[in-house]
Amino acid sequence: MIFDFSNYDQLLPLVTNSLIVGAMLAVVGGLVGVFVINRDMSFAVHGISELSFAGASITLLVGGNVVFGSVIGSLVAAIVIGILGAKAKERNSITAVLMPFGLGLGILALSLYQGRASNKFGLLTGQIVAVDDPQLMSISVISAIVVVTLLIVWRPLTFASVDSEVAAARGVATRSLSVLFMVILGLAVAASIQVVGALLVLSLLVTPAAAAVRVSKSPLVIPLLSVAFAMVSVIGGILLALGSSLPISPYVTSISFLIYLVARVIAWVKNR
């Protein structure tokens, strides 16, 4: 039997931290994802996640803070892509180079790690009860930095994302904003892999926003829908995984994909 909710009330307190972190990451993923879609950077998210995975794996191997290692890996990848990949073609090439390097480095570190196998597996696919109090604090700080920074630069970043040439002509520092957004994206990726894992981080940072832009064209409604879709995916995935023997990630990705399919149908009906 896949699901067993007989002792659900006893298990629920075990994932309190995961639910809190999931809600925070839904806000972060929903907001950041809007710019990921607008700037056509979905592939870059995957590249950053591989370096984030490598950083987390290395710190796990040496007994350090996994969140810290994940942040360092993400920031290194984000800054490299942001500085060297100004154009989409260059960005995709750099991302394609970083992805196998980060994945290979992470797998090497995990193969040398002699600790619990669940720790290894969790970095790739997420863990439902892996969020302890120190991680909760770290992810809370990262999420606050991301959200506050995004709110401060929201208008110029939106302008630069929609039409960078016109924004630059109007005096917007598009180059600096691009690098800043890559740093924001790196932090968001580092926080997200703690719940959904490095391999499936796209389901949190891309799919909800991709669904939102199918349903609405309003610059106000899209971020709200994106956050709502991410919230349903993450919280719903955690609650389903709690009554199952499977990891959290299949549920998060399945719910997220189902929302995207429904959004596509709604868009098709509206176009008809």
C-alpha positions as CSV (number, residue, x, y, z in Angstrom):
1,M,0.0,0.0,0.0
2,I,1.5,3.4,-1.0
3,F,-0.5,5.5,1.5
4,D,-1.1,5.0,5.1
5,F,-2.7,7.8,7.1
6,S,-3.6,5.8,10.2
7,N,-1.0,7.6,12.4
8,Y,-1.0,10.9,10.5
9,D,-1.6,13.0,13.6
10,Q,1.5,11.6,15.2
11,L,3.7,12.1,12.1
12,L,2.6,15.6,11.4
13,P,4.6,17.3,14.2
14,L,7.7,15.6,12.7
15,V,7.5,17.8,9.6
16,T,6.7,21.1,11.2
17,N,10.0,22.6,10.1
18,S,9.6,21.1,6.6
19,L,6.1,22.8,6.2
20,I,7.5,26.1,7.4
21,V,10.5,25.9,5.0
22,G,8.2,24.6,2.2
23,A,6.0,27.7,2.6
24,M,9.0,30.0,2.5
25,L,10.5,28.3,-0.5
26,A,7.1,28.5,-2.3
27,V,7.2,32.3,-2.0
28,V,10.8,32.4,-3.1
29,G,10.3,30.0,-6.0
30,G,7.1,31.7,-7.1
31,L,8.6,35.1,-7.2
32,V,12.0,34.2,-8.7
33,G,10.4,31.9,-11.2
34,V,8.6,34.8,-12.8
35,F,11.9,36.4,-13.8
36,V,13.4,33.0,-14.8
37,I,10.6,32.7,-17.3
38,N,10.8,36.3,-18.5
39,R,14.6,36.1,-18.9
40,D,14.5,32.6,-20.5
41,M,16.8,31.1,-17.9
42,S,15.2,27.8,-17.1
43,F,18.3,25.9,-18.3
44,A,20.5,28.1,-16.1
45,V,18.5,27.0,-13.0
46,H,19.5,23.4,-13.7
47,G,23.2,24.3,-14.1
48,I,23.2,26.2,-10.9
49,S,21.5,23.3,-9.1
50,E,24.3,21.0,-10.1
51,L,27.0,23.2,-8.6
52,S,24.9,23.7,-5.6
53,F,24.6,19.9,-5.3
54,A,28.4,19.7,-5.6
55,G,29.0,22.3,-2.8
56,A,26.5,20.5,-0.5
57,S,28.1,17.1,-1.2
58,I,31.6,18.3,-0.4
59,T,30.5,19.9,2.8
60,L,28.6,16.8,3.7
61,L,31.8,14.8,3.1
62,V,34.0,17.0,5.3
63,G,31.3,17.3,8.0
64,G,30.4,21.0,7.4
65,N,27.2,22.8,7.1
66,V,25.3,21.5,4.0
67,V,23.3,24.6,3.5
68,F,26.5,26.7,3.5
69,G,28.1,24.5,1.0
70,S,25.1,24.6,-1.2
71,V,25.0,28.4,-1.1
72,I,28.7,28.6,-2.0
73,G,28.3,26.2,-5.0
74,S,25.2,28.1,-6.2
75,L,26.9,31.5,-5.9
76,V,30.0,30.3,-7.8
77,A,27.8,29.0,-10.7
78,A,25.5,32.0,-10.7
79,I,28.3,34.5,-10.8
80,V,30.2,32.6,-13.6
81,I,27.0,32.4,-15.7
82,G,26.0,36.0,-14.9
83,I,29.4,37.5,-15.9
84,L,30.3,35.3,-18.8
85,G,26.8,34.5,-20.2
86,A,25.5,37.9,-21.1
87,K,23.8,36.5,-24.2
88,A,21.5,33.6,-24.2
89,K,23.7,31.5,-26.5
90,E,26.7,32.0,-24.3
91,R,24.7,31.4,-21.2
92,N,23.5,28.1,-22.4
93,S,27.0,27.0,-23.4
94,I,28.4,27.9,-20.0
95,T,25.6,26.2,-18.3
96,A,26.1,23.0,-20.3
97,V,29.8,23.0,-19.3
98,L,29.1,23.6,-15.6
99,M,26.3,20.9,-15.3
100,P,28.4,17.8,-15.9
101,F,31.3,19.2,-13.9
102,G,29.1,19.9,-10.9
103,L,27.2,16.6,-11.1
104,G,30.5,14.7,-11.4
105,L,32.1,16.5,-8.5
106,G,29.0,15.9,-6.4
107,I,28.8,12.2,-7.2
108,L,32.6,11.9,-6.4
109,A,32.1,13.5,-3.0
110,L,29.0,11.3,-2.2
111,S,30.9,8.1,-3.2
112,L,33.6,9.0,-0.7
113,Y,31.0,9.8,2.1
114,Q,30.7,7.0,4.6
115,G,27.7,8.3,6.5
116,R,24.0,7.5,6.1
117,A,22.7,6.7,2.7
118,S,19.6,8.8,3.3
119,N,21.8,11.9,3.4
120,K,23.2,11.1,0.0
121,F,19.8,10.4,-1.5
122,G,18.3,13.5,0.1
123,L,20.6,15.9,-1.7
124,L,19.4,14.6,-5.0
125,T,15.7,14.1,-4.4
126,G,14.9,15.9,-1.1
127,Q,14.0,14.6,2.4
128,I,10.8,15.2,4.2
129,V,12.1,15.3,7.8
130,A,15.7,16.5,7.1
131,V,15.1,20.1,8.0
132,D,16.4,20.6,11.5
133,D,16.4,23.9,13.5
134,P,19.8,25.2,12.2
135,Q,18.7,24.5,8.6
136,L,15.4,26.2,9.3
137,M,17.2,29.3,10.5
138,S,19.7,29.3,7.5
139,I,16.9,28.8,4.9
140,S,14.8,31.5,6.7
141,V,17.7,34.0,6.4
142,I,18.3,33.1,2.7
143,S,14.6,33.4,1.9
144,A,14.3,36.8,3.6
145,I,17.4,38.1,1.7
146,V,16.0,36.9,-1.6
147,V,12.4,38.3,-1.1
148,V,13.5,41.6,0.2
149,T,16.1,42.1,-2.5
150,L,13.6,41.2,-5.2
151,L,11.0,43.6,-3.9
152,I,13.6,46.4,-3.9
153,V,14.6,45.9,-7.5
154,W,11.3,44.5,-8.8
155,R,10.4,47.4,-11.2
156,P,13.8,47.9,-12.8
157,L,14.4,44.2,-13.0
158,T,11.0,43.7,-14.7
159,F,11.8,46.4,-17.2
160,A,15.2,44.9,-17.9
161,S,13.7,41.4,-18.2
162,V,11.0,42.4,-20.7
163,D,13.1,44.7,-22.9
164,S,16.8,45.0,-21.9
165,E,17.7,47.3,-24.8
166,V,15.1,49.9,-24.1
167,A,15.8,49.6,-20.4
168,A,19.5,50.3,-21.0
169,A,18.6,53.3,-23.2
170,R,16.5,54.6,-20.3
171,G,19.4,54.5,-17.9
172,V,18.6,51.2,-16.2
173,A,21.8,49.3,-15.1
174,T,20.9,46.2,-16.9
175,R,24.3,44.5,-16.6
176,S,24.4,45.0,-12.8
177,L,20.8,43.9,-12.5
178,S,21.6,40.7,-14.5
179,V,24.5,39.8,-12.2
180,L,22.4,40.6,-9.1
181,F,19.5,38.5,-10.3
182,M,21.9,35.6,-10.9
183,V,23.1,35.9,-7.3
184,I,19.4,35.9,-6.2
185,L,18.7,32.9,-8.3
186,G,21.8,31.1,-6.8
187,L,20.5,31.7,-3.3
188,A,17.0,30.5,-4.3
189,V,18.4,27.3,-5.8
190,A,20.6,26.6,-2.7
191,A,17.6,26.9,-0.4
192,S,15.3,24.9,-2.7
193,I,17.4,21.8,-3.0
194,Q,17.2,21.3,0.8
195,V,13.5,20.2,0.2
196,V,13.1,19.0,-3.4
197,G,16.7,18.0,-4.1
198,A,19.1,19.1,-6.8
199,L,17.7,17.0,-9.6
200,L,14.1,18.3,-9.3
201,V,14.6,22.0,-8.4
202,L,13.0,23.1,-11.7
203,S,9.6,22.0,-10.3
204,L,9.8,24.8,-7.8
205,L,11.6,27.5,-9.6
206,V,10.2,27.1,-13.1
207,T,7.0,25.1,-13.4
208,P,4.8,27.3,-11.2
209,A,5.7,30.5,-13.0
210,A,5.4,28.7,-16.4
211,A,1.9,27.7,-15.4
212,A,1.0,31.2,-14.2
213,V,2.0,32.9,-17.5
214,R,-0.3,30.5,-19.3
215,V,-3.3,31.6,-17.2
216,S,-2.7,35.4,-17.0
217,K,-0.9,38.2,-18.7
218,S,-1.2,40.6,-15.8
219,P,2.2,41.6,-14.2
220,L,0.4,41.7,-10.8
221,V,-1.6,38.4,-11.1
222,I,1.3,36.3,-12.5
223,P,3.5,36.5,-9.4
224,L,0.5,35.8,-7.1
225,L,-0.5,32.8,-9.1
226,S,3.1,31.5,-9.3
227,V,3.4,31.7,-5.5
228,A,0.1,30.0,-5.1
229,F,0.9,27.2,-7.5
230,A,4.3,26.6,-5.8
231,M,2.6,26.6,-2.4
232,V,0.1,24.0,-3.4
233,S,2.9,21.8,-4.9
234,V,5.3,22.0,-2.0
235,I,2.8,21.8,0.9
236,G,0.7,19.2,-0.9
237,G,3.8,17.2,-1.7
238,I,5.0,17.2,1.9
239,L,1.6,16.2,3.3
240,L,1.2,13.3,0.8
241,A,4.8,12.1,1.4
242,L,4.1,12.0,5.1
243,G,1.6,9.2,4.6
244,S,3.8,7.3,2.1
245,S,7.1,5.4,2.0
246,L,8.2,7.4,-1.1
247,P,10.4,10.6,-1.1
248,I,8.8,14.0,-1.2
249,S,10.1,14.9,-4.7
250,P,7.8,12.7,-6.8
251,Y,4.7,14.3,-5.1
252,V,6.0,17.9,-5.5
253,T,6.9,17.3,-9.2
254,S,3.6,15.5,-10.0
255,I,1.4,18.2,-8.4
256,S,3.4,20.9,-10.1
257,F,3.2,19.2,-13.5
258,L,-0.5,18.6,-13.0
259,I,-1.1,22.3,-12.3
260,Y,0.9,23.2,-15.4
261,L,-1.2,20.8,-17.5
262,V,-4.4,22.4,-16.2
263,A,-3.0,25.9,-16.9
264,R,-2.3,24.8,-20.5
265,V,-5.9,23.6,-20.9
266,I,-7.2,26.9,-19.5
267,A,-5.0,28.8,-21.9
268,W,-6.2,26.7,-24.8
269,V,-9.8,27.2,-23.9
270,K,-9.3,31.0,-23.6
271,N,-7.6,31.1,-27.0
272,R,-10.5,29.2,-28.5
